[in-house]
Amino acid sequence: MYMRKLIFANPKLVWRGLSTNISVREGLFTPVGRSVLKTSNRVTVVGTGAVGMATVVSLLMQDITHDVVMIGETEDKLKGELMDLQHAALFLKNPKIVASKDYKDSAGSKICIITAGAKQKEGESRLASVQRSTDIFKHVIPPLVQYSPDTILMVVSNPCDILTYVAWKLSGLPKHKVFGSGTNLDTSRFRFLISKRLGCSTKSVHGWIIGEHGCSSIFLFLIPVWSGVNVAGVRLKDVQPKVGTDDDPEEWKKLHLEVVNSTYEIIKLKGYTNWAMGLNAASLANTVLKNLHHVHAVSVMVKGFHDLTQEVFLSLPTVLGANGVEYVVKQQLASNELCSLKDSAVKMSDIQKEIKF
């Protein structure tokens, strides 16, 4: 009782080796080493819309990175999203999340994922929407590279291929450091639909969608490589040579149309697409951050591949690693598939010539 009275009478009295006038933090921890504030796996996501936030959540929930920077334009939106995620800290793995309008906060990012852009308005030409997105990118890409000169840029915004070209031009980065999410999601949809028909796992189906991706891409340029679709190394073409053709008795070609229309169907049903694209972007980031060398259908500079001469970005099966784009797979394409790819490159090049930088 006497000791308790002394403590209340003199708040500076040492009790069990601690002074009562120090902070809780100082009283709780004994310093040993210096805390590391910067990490090597920082990911910046530009844009806090549905796709941007789906990407952030996917990165955090799959423990791909614990260091995420969200860059946006609306302060209240940024603050709200930040608070919402911070309140889930107990269910994540000690995330460090920053939400900011200042690109300085993105400094040191290993990957910068761009989901911001201008939506194509009703009745607006494709070039007009591309130009508006280009004007947005003029304010986004340079500061990202300024504060993270060694970063890898991943473009998710649509039209993905043209905007990846725009990002490459504006960034000054080498071509292996810039890629778009491309037809990686289309490839996932393609494999899912095939696996659903066959009754096996999506991961057991190997098939690719290459070429152009984007809400405005036409049926011709979203190219299904039917010549290479296989399960356990057995090509569907070897089982049924007419697979994917107009004469196919089982009408497998309809799956291509489903892939093309899936985005529009989802938008019709819920107003937008986001979860699959967010998971897609996170998967690509995971391959880069962990140097996994997985093959993805991403939008890369295709000049020199398949005898293409245009300086455009289109999707091809690509090996990604810690340095970005490391290899492009030399696919053996059927003549009609190769023809479609070349036509797409010409179309992309024509549109790019009209862009004002």
N, C-alpha and C positions, 0 to 999 in steps of 0.2 A: 504494500500500500504506500509506504514511504517513497519507494523508487518511482511509482506511477505518478505521485504528486510532483516529484522533481522533473519528470519528463514534461508534464503540462506547464510547469512553471518556467522551464527553460527549453524552448523548441530547438536550440542548437546543441542540446545534450547528445553525445554519441551513444547510440543504442545498437549493440551487436556490431560495432565497427562502422556504422553508417551514420552520417549526419542527416538530420531531418530537414535541412534546408536545401538539399540537392534535388535534382529532378528525378522523376520516376525512372526515366531511361538510364540515368547515371547510376541510380541505385540498383537497377535490375541487371545491367550488363557490365562485365569487366572487359575493356578493350584488349584485343590481342593482335589482330591484323587490320589493315585498312579495308574498308568496304569498296568493292568494285562497282562503279556506277554505270559504266558503259559495257555493253555486251557485244558479242560478234554475231548475234542472230536477230538483230532488230529488223522488224518489218514495218514499213509505212504503207498505210492504205489511204489513198486519196479519194475522197467521196464517201459520204455517210448515208447514202441512199440504201435501198433494199439490198442491192448486190454488195455494196461496200460493207454493210454491217453483217451480212451473211458470211462474208469473207473473214471478218474479224472474229466472229463467234467460232467459225470453223477452225481458225488458227489456234485459238485459245483452248477450245474443248478437246482438240486432238493433241494438245501439248506439242504442237509443232514449234511454237516459240512462246515465250512468256513476256517478250518485250515488243509491244505493239504501239505504234503511233497512228492516230487517226487525224487526218487533215481534212478540214471542211470549211465552209464559208459562213454558216449560220451558228452563232455563238450558243444560243439556247439549245439547238439540236445537239451540238457537240457536248455541252455540259450534261444534258439529259442522258445521252447514250453512255457517256463516261460514268455517271453515277450508277446507272442501271447495271453496267458491267462490274463496277467496283463492289457493288453489293453482293455479287456472286463470287467474291474472292475465296470464300470458304470452300466452294465447290470446284475451284480451279487450282492450278499449281502455282500459287504465289505470283500472279501476273503483275507486270509493270505496264500500266496502260496510260498513255498520254493522249489528250484530245486538244487540238490547237488549230488556230488559223495561221500561225507563224511557222514557216518552213524550216526555221532554225531548229525547231524541236525534232525534226526528222534526221538530224545529223547522225552520220554513222550507220545508216541503214544498209543492210546487206541486200535487201530487195525492196523496191518501191512498186506497189501494185496500184495502177490507175484505173479507177472505176467511174470517174467523173467524165461528163461529156454532154453534148447537146442532143436531145431527142429529136428525131425527124418529125416535123409537124405535118399535119394532114395537107396534102396538096403541094408540099415542098419537095423540090428536086433533091436527089441524093447528094449532089455536089454542094448545094446550099447548106445542108445539115453537116456535111464534112467540113466545110469552111468555118461554120460556127464552132464546131468542136476543135478545129485547129486553132482558132482564136483563144479558146479556153486553154488548150495545151501550151500556148505561148506563155501563159502565166503560171503553168504548173511544172513543166519539164525542166526549164533552166534552173529554178531554185532547188529542185530535188537533187540535180546533179551538182550544183554548187556546194551543197552541204554534205552530199554523199558522193564524191567523185568516183568511187570504186563500186557504186551500186549496180545492181542488175534491174532493168526496167521490165515490168510485165504489164502489158496493156490488156485490159478486160473490156474497156468501153467499145461500143459498136459505132460504126462498122469497124470491126477489130483490125482487119488487115491493113486498111488504109491508115488508120490512126496509129498503128504500130510503125508504119513507114514515117508518119509525121513525127512520132516520138523519137525515132532514130535520127531524123534530120535535125530536130531541135536540140537533141541532147549532145551530139558530137561524140557519142560513145561508139566503140567498135561494134560491128553487127552481131557478134556473139553475145553482147551484153544486153541486147534488146530483143524481146520476143513477145508475141501476143498469145492469149489463151486459145485463139484459133478454133479448130474443130475438135478439140479434146473432149468437150462436152457432147458434141454431135456424135463422136466416136463412142462415147459411153452410152448414149441413147441407142445407137445402132446395135451395139453388142447386147444391150438389155433386151431389145425387141427380138433379136435372133435367139437369145437364150430362153426367152419366154416361150417361143415356138418349139424349141427343141427339148425343153424341160431340163436344162442343166444350168449350172451357175454362170452368171455373167463373166466371171473371171476366167472361166474355161473356154470362152469364145474369143477368138482372135480375128479381128477385122478392123478396117480403118475407113474413116471418112477423111478425105483430104481436100485441098483447094481452098475455096473462099468461105468464110464464115461471116455472119452478120444478119440482122433482121431484114436487110434489103437484098441479101444474096438470092439469086434466082435458082430454080431447081437444077439447072444444068451445071452450075459451078460448085454445088455441094456434092462432091464426087464420092460415091461408095465404091471401094475397091473390092468388088465381088470376086475378082480373079484370085484374091489371096485369103478370103474368109475361110477359116478352118477351126476345127475342134480336135485337140490332141494331135495336130499335124495332118489330119485328114481334111482335105479341101472339099467344101461343099460342091465345087465345080466337078470334082472327080466322082462324086456320088450322083450328081445330077447336072450335066453340062449346061443346061438351060437356066440354072439358077441366076436370078437377077436380070434376065432378058425378057423381052415382050412375049416370048413364046413359052415362058415358064409355066407349066401346068399348076404349080402351087402358088404362083404369083408372089414370089419372094420380093419382087421389085417394089411391092406396095410398102414394104418396111422403110424404103428410102423416102417415100412420100410422107410417111408418119414422122420420120426424123425431121424433115423440112417443116412440117406443119405443127410439130409439138410445141414450139415456142408460142405460136399464135393461139393454140388451143389453151395453153396454160394462162396466157394473158386474158383470153376471153373468160376463163373460169374464175380467176382470182385477181386479175388486174395487172400482174407483173410476174416475172420469174426472178428468183433469187437464190433459193437454197442449193439447187444443183450447181449453179454457177459459183456460189461461194465455196462449196466443197471442192469444186474443180480448181479454183484459184489456189486454195489452201494445199491441195495435193501437189500442184506444180511448185509451190513455194517449199513444200516439204522435200521434194526431190533435190532442189537447189541447196537448201540449207544443210541437208544431211549428206549431200554429195552421193546420191543413190544411183545415179546413172540409169534411171528408168527411161523408157521410150514413151514419149507423149506426142500426140498430134498437135503441134503448136505452130503458130505463124512465124516463119523465119524468112530471111532474105533468100530468095530462090534462084537468083541469077547464077547460072552455071550448073544447076541441077536439071536433069531431064532435058538438056539442050535449051533451057529457057534463057533468053537474052535480056529480059526486062528486069529493071531494078525494082522489084516489088516483093511484098511479103505475102506468102500463102502458106497454108498448113501442109506439112509433110511429117512423117514419123521421125522424131528427133530425140537424140540422147541428151538429157539435161544433167548438169552437175554443178559443182560449186562455182565454176567459171561461166555459168550460163549455158549457151548452146555449144555442145562439144562435137557432136557428129549428126549428120543427116543420113538416114538409112537409104541405101540405093534400092528402092522398091522396083520390082519387075512389074510394070504396068501393062495392061492390055492396050491395044491401039486406041480404042474409044476413050479409055480413061486418060491416056496421055493427051489426046486431042482436046478433051474438056479442060485439062489443066492448062494447056497452052492458050486456049481461048480465054480462060479466066485471067491469065497473066496479061494478055493484051488489053482486056477490058479495064483491069486495075490500073495499068499504066496510063491509059487514056484519061481516066478520072484524075490521077495524080498530077498530070500536066497542068490542070486547071487550078490547082490549089495555090493560094497566095500565102507565102510565108512572110 
